[in-house]
């Protein structure tokens, strides 16, 4: 296994829809293993292939706790086939280091994907970190970023400016946020989605 180089916003590969995987061979298994090593090394709970510069519809997730054995899941060509409800929670992303803000996601999803052998799998996730991580990583495969799903766009912009991802005036954004009546909920983070 090898640690791969992460890609950071605004690299183009993060903004493009990834290509479907059609061949399930040792190169796909190696890529998935390298992605897992990279994700673990970066303390993430999810990673999509575009985040390491590869335009393939592959993502890996492991939401096991620190004191639990690793329980990685490899998703190939995933798609959400059912969704319902709404849930707001704090998210981060390995392609946006140190940036965290609240994002609205579906409360319950059913995702259809293929495993490393190319076999079809269907999984339900509801109201937990796995549910959030699946949606976040599928967004990466579709060239969509969590910054566009922020509950408070002003709070998201403030975090992006503070961390050097976009140009802007921190004080002006803080004032705009205060005057908008919106709140910003940034707290210590444990998991970083991906």
C-alpha positions as CSV (number, residue, x, y, z in Angstrom):
1,X,0.0,0.0,0.0
2,X,1.1,3.6,-0.6
3,X,0.0,6.9,0.7
4,X,-1.3,9.1,-2.1
5,X,-1.1,12.9,-2.5
6,X,-4.3,14.7,-1.6
7,X,-5.8,17.3,-3.9
8,X,-7.0,20.5,-2.4
9,X,-9.6,23.1,-3.5
10,X,-9.6,24.6,-6.2
11,X,-7.9,21.8,-8.1
12,X,-10.0,21.0,-11.2
13,X,-10.3,17.2,-10.6
14,X,-12.4,18.1,-7.5
15,X,-14.9,19.9,-9.7
16,X,-15.4,17.2,-12.4
17,X,-17.7,14.2,-12.5
18,X,-15.7,11.0,-12.0
19,X,-15.8,8.2,-14.6
20,X,-17.6,4.9,-14.0
21,X,-15.5,1.9,-13.2
22,X,-16.0,-0.9,-15.7
23,X,-13.1,-3.2,-14.9
24,X,-12.7,-4.9,-11.5
25,X,-9.1,-6.0,-11.4
26,X,-6.1,-5.8,-9.1
27,X,-5.5,-2.2,-10.1
28,X,-8.9,-1.3,-8.6
29,X,-8.1,-3.2,-5.4
30,X,-4.7,-1.5,-5.1
31,X,-6.2,1.9,-5.6
32,X,-8.8,1.2,-2.9
33,X,-6.1,0.0,-0.5
34,X,-3.9,3.0,-1.2
35,X,-7.0,5.3,-0.7
36,X,-7.7,3.6,2.7
37,X,-4.0,4.1,3.8
38,X,-4.2,7.7,2.8
39,X,-7.5,8.3,4.5
40,X,-6.3,6.7,7.8
41,X,-3.0,8.6,7.6
42,X,-5.0,11.9,7.3
43,X,-7.4,11.0,10.1
44,X,-10.4,11.0,7.8
45,X,-13.5,8.8,7.7
46,X,-14.0,9.0,4.0
47,X,-12.1,9.6,0.8
48,X,-13.2,9.7,-2.9
49,X,-10.8,9.0,-5.8
50,X,-11.0,12.6,-7.2
51,X,-9.4,13.7,-3.9
52,X,-6.3,11.9,-4.8
53,X,-6.4,13.0,-8.5
54,X,-8.1,10.0,-10.0
55,X,-11.3,10.4,-12.0
56,X,-12.9,7.1,-11.0
57,X,-16.2,6.5,-9.2
58,X,-14.5,4.8,-6.2
59,X,-14.8,5.9,-2.5
60,X,-13.8,4.4,0.8
61,X,-15.3,5.0,4.2
62,X,-14.5,3.8,7.7
63,X,-16.5,5.2,10.6
64,X,-15.2,2.8,13.2
65,X,-14.2,4.5,16.5
66,X,-10.6,4.9,17.8
67,X,-10.8,1.9,20.1
68,X,-12.5,-0.3,17.5
69,X,-10.9,-2.4,14.7
70,X,-11.0,-0.8,11.3
71,X,-14.2,-1.6,9.3
72,X,-13.5,-0.1,5.8
73,X,-16.2,-0.1,3.1
74,X,-15.2,0.3,-0.5
75,X,-17.9,1.7,-2.7
76,X,-17.6,1.5,-6.5
77,X,-20.0,3.3,-8.8
78,X,-22.3,4.3,-5.9
79,X,-25.6,6.0,-6.3
80,X,-28.3,7.0,-3.9
81,X,-31.6,5.4,-4.9
82,X,-33.8,6.5,-2.0
83,X,-33.6,9.5,0.3
84,X,-35.7,11.1,2.9
85,X,-35.7,13.5,5.8
86,X,-33.2,16.2,6.7
87,X,-30.4,16.4,9.1
88,X,-27.9,19.2,9.9
89,X,-24.4,18.5,11.2
90,X,-20.9,19.7,11.3
91,X,-18.7,18.6,8.4
92,X,-15.1,18.9,7.3
93,X,-13.2,17.7,4.3
94,X,-9.7,16.5,3.6
95,X,-9.6,18.7,0.5
96,X,-10.3,21.7,2.8
97,X,-8.0,21.3,5.8
98,X,-9.2,23.0,9.0
99,X,-12.5,24.1,7.5
100,X,-15.7,23.0,9.3
101,X,-19.3,24.2,9.1
102,X,-22.8,22.9,9.3
103,X,-24.2,21.1,6.2
104,X,-27.7,19.8,5.6
105,X,-28.0,16.2,4.4
106,X,-30.7,13.6,4.0
107,X,-31.6,11.8,7.3
108,X,-32.0,8.4,5.6
109,X,-30.6,7.0,2.3
110,X,-30.4,3.8,0.4
111,X,-27.2,3.5,-1.7
112,X,-26.6,1.0,-4.4
113,X,-22.9,0.3,-5.3
114,X,-20.5,-2.5,-6.4
115,X,-17.9,-4.0,-4.2
116,X,-14.3,-4.9,-5.2
117,X,-15.5,-8.1,-6.9
118,X,-18.0,-6.1,-9.0
119,X,-21.0,-7.5,-7.1
120,X,-24.0,-5.3,-6.6
121,X,-24.7,-4.3,-3.0
122,X,-27.5,-2.2,-1.5
123,X,-27.1,-0.5,1.9
124,X,-29.3,1.7,4.1
125,X,-27.8,4.4,6.3
126,X,-29.8,6.5,8.7
127,X,-29.0,9.6,10.8
128,X,-25.4,8.8,11.6
129,X,-21.9,9.5,10.5
130,X,-22.0,6.8,7.9
131,X,-25.1,8.3,6.3
132,X,-23.4,11.7,6.2
133,X,-20.1,10.4,4.9
134,X,-21.7,8.4,2.0
135,X,-23.5,11.6,0.8
136,X,-20.3,13.7,1.2
137,X,-18.2,11.3,-0.8
138,X,-20.8,10.7,-3.5
139,X,-20.8,14.5,-3.9
140,X,-17.1,14.4,-4.6
141,X,-17.7,11.8,-7.3
142,X,-20.2,14.1,-8.9
143,X,-17.8,17.1,-8.8
144,X,-19.9,18.8,-6.0
145,X,-18.3,20.3,-2.9
146,X,-19.6,20.6,0.6
147,X,-19.0,24.3,0.6
148,X,-22.0,24.6,-1.7
149,X,-24.3,22.8,0.8
150,X,-23.5,24.9,3.8
151,X,-26.5,25.8,6.1
152,X,-25.0,29.3,6.4
153,X,-23.1,30.4,3.3
154,X,-21.7,33.4,5.2
155,X,-20.3,31.1,7.9
156,X,-18.8,28.9,5.1
157,X,-17.2,31.9,3.4
158,X,-15.8,33.0,6.7
159,X,-14.2,29.6,7.3
160,X,-12.8,29.6,3.7
161,X,-11.3,33.1,4.0
162,X,-9.8,32.4,7.5
163,X,-8.1,29.3,6.1
164,X,-6.8,30.9,2.9
165,X,-9.0,29.1,0.3
166,X,-10.7,32.3,-1.0
167,X,-9.9,36.0,-0.8
168,X,-12.0,38.1,1.5
169,X,-12.2,40.3,4.5
170,X,-12.6,38.3,7.7
171,X,-13.9,41.3,9.8
172,X,-16.5,42.2,7.1
173,X,-17.7,38.6,7.0
174,X,-17.9,38.4,10.8
175,X,-20.0,41.6,10.8
176,X,-22.2,40.3,8.1
177,X,-22.7,37.0,10.0
178,X,-23.5,38.9,13.2
179,X,-26.0,41.2,11.4
180,X,-27.7,38.3,9.6
181,X,-28.9,36.7,12.8
182,X,-27.2,33.4,11.7
183,X,-25.0,31.6,14.1
184,X,-21.8,29.9,13.3
185,X,-21.2,26.6,15.1
186,X,-17.6,25.7,14.8
187,X,-16.3,23.4,17.5
188,X,-13.6,20.9,18.1
189,X,-13.9,18.3,15.5
190,X,-13.2,14.6,15.7
191,X,-13.9,13.0,12.4
192,X,-13.2,14.7,9.1
193,X,-15.5,13.3,6.5
194,X,-13.5,13.4,3.4
